[in-house]
Amino acid sequence: MKGTQRRLECPGCGKAFFAWRPEDLPGAKVKCYLCGNQFEDEAARRKPATPAAPPAPAPAAAPAAATAEPKAS
């Protein structure tokens, strides 16, 4: 399981501790090891990222024969 170990500060007791935060469950509650208080970490309070707009389609290149002028003989 992918994730990172994060330093968190408990809002109940104010003490800092480290907890494993999995990437696939960013909104999971954290339990303070020192006082037992459960709270949401900052990842749970973050707004979800908005998907990027799809790129505009590139203009189609005109065929070379259509843009070439006829030669005068």
C-alpha positions as CSV (number, residue, x, y, z in Angstrom):
1,M,0.0,0.0,0.0
2,K,1.4,3.4,-1.0
3,G,1.5,6.2,1.5
4,T,3.7,8.4,3.6
5,Q,4.4,8.9,7.3
6,R,3.2,12.3,8.3
7,R,3.8,14.5,11.3
8,L,0.4,15.5,12.8
9,E,-0.6,17.7,15.7
10,C,-3.6,16.6,17.8
11,P,-6.2,19.3,18.3
12,G,-7.3,17.7,21.5
13,C,-4.0,17.5,23.5
14,G,-1.8,19.7,21.2
15,K,1.0,17.1,21.0
16,A,2.7,16.1,17.8
17,F,3.1,12.5,16.6
18,F,3.8,10.6,13.4
19,A,1.1,8.5,11.7
20,W,1.1,6.5,8.5
21,R,-1.3,8.1,5.9
22,P,-2.2,5.8,3.0
23,E,-2.6,7.5,-0.4
24,D,-5.8,5.7,-1.3
25,L,-7.7,6.9,1.9
26,P,-6.8,10.6,2.3
27,G,-10.0,11.3,4.3
28,A,-9.6,8.6,6.9
29,K,-9.7,9.7,10.5
30,V,-6.5,9.7,12.6
31,K,-6.4,8.6,16.2
32,C,-4.0,10.3,18.5
33,Y,-1.6,7.8,20.2
34,L,-1.3,10.0,23.3
35,C,-4.9,11.0,24.2
36,G,-7.1,8.8,22.0
37,N,-8.8,11.7,20.3
38,Q,-10.0,11.0,16.7
39,F,-9.7,13.8,14.1
40,E,-9.4,14.4,10.4
41,D,-6.0,15.3,9.0
42,E,-5.5,18.2,6.6
43,A,-5.9,16.0,3.6
44,A,-9.5,15.3,4.5
45,R,-10.2,19.0,4.7
46,R,-8.6,19.8,1.3
47,K,-10.9,20.6,-1.6
48,P,-10.6,17.9,-4.4
49,A,-8.5,19.0,-7.3
50,T,-10.4,20.2,-10.3
51,P,-9.5,18.2,-13.5
52,A,-7.6,20.2,-16.1
53,A,-9.5,21.3,-19.1
54,P,-8.8,19.2,-22.2
55,P,-6.5,20.8,-24.7
56,A,-8.0,22.6,-27.7
57,P,-7.9,20.5,-30.9
58,A,-5.1,21.4,-33.2
59,P,-6.2,23.0,-36.5
60,A,-6.0,20.5,-39.3
61,A,-3.2,21.1,-41.8
62,A,-4.4,21.9,-45.3
63,P,-3.1,19.5,-48.0
64,A,-0.1,21.0,-50.0
65,A,-1.9,20.5,-53.3
66,A,-4.9,22.6,-52.3
67,T,-2.7,25.5,-51.2
68,A,-0.3,25.6,-54.1
69,E,-1.1,28.0,-56.9
70,P,-1.2,26.6,-60.4
71,K,1.8,27.5,-62.6
72,A,1.2,29.7,-65.6
73,S,2.7,28.1,-68.8
